Each structure stands twice: as structure tokens, then as C-alpha cells.
């Protein structure tokens, strides 16, 4: 439950910034492909032309961070 609240807060903060200067997004999922799909959706919603995954690690679930490029 805590990770869902954190995920929602990160999305809200990421979409509120108008600048792409070092804008990063995070996602969590049970699989790598699921987390990457969430990153791709956030990048598309933010109007980014591409993204670069900068961090990914697993525990009970996958956590992924990416930088958005305009």
C-alpha cells in the first residue's frame, strides 16, 4: 500500500513540472516489462520524445527510475 501511495505521489509531482531539466520518473511492478510499460506511459503523458532507464532493482517487486528527454 505504501508503494502505491509513493507511486501516485511521484506521478503527481512528475507531471506537475513544466521543465524537462533532469526530470525523472519512477515505477514499480511485479515484472521488468510491467515497470518499463509504466515508465513509457509516463513519458508519453509528459510529452517526452524518449526516456533512458537509469536504475532498476528487484526485491518483492521491480522498482525502476528513468530520465525523460524532450
N, C-alpha and C positions, 0 to 999 in steps of 0.2 A: 504494500500500500504506500509506503514511504517513497519507493522508487517511482510510482505513478505520479505522486504529487510533485516530486522533483522534476520529472519529465515534463509535466504540464507547465511548471514554472519556467523551465528552460525554454520551452517553445514560446511562451508568452513574452519572455524577455528577448529572445532572438528575433521575433517578428516585430517587436516594437522599435528596434533600431533602424534608422534610415541609412546609415553609413555601412559600407561593406569593409571598412578598415579592420581587418583581423576579426571578422565576425565568425564565431564558431557555433556549432550546434551539436547536441548530443542525443543519443537514442539508446534505448535498451530493448532487448527482445530475447527470446529463447534460442534463436539461431543467428549466425552471422548474416545470412541473406535477409532475414527479417529486420535486423538492425540497419543494414545498408538500405533497404527499401524505405525505412522511416527517414533516414538521412536524405535520400533522394527526394522524397516528398517534401521535406522541409526546405530543401534547396530550391525546388520548383516553386513552392509557395512564396519564398522570399525573392524570387526573380533572379536567382543566381544562374550564371551560364554554366558553371561546373562546381565541383567540390573535390576536396582532397581529404581522405581519411588520415587523420594524424595519430589516432590512438584506438586500439580495440583490445579488450581483455575479457576473459570469461571467469566466471565463478559459478553461481547458481544460474546466472543468465549472462548474456553478452552485453557489454557496455561499449559504445562507440562514440568517438568525437571526430568532427570534421570541420575544416575551414571552408567557407564559401567564397567563391570567386565571381566577380561580376563580369 
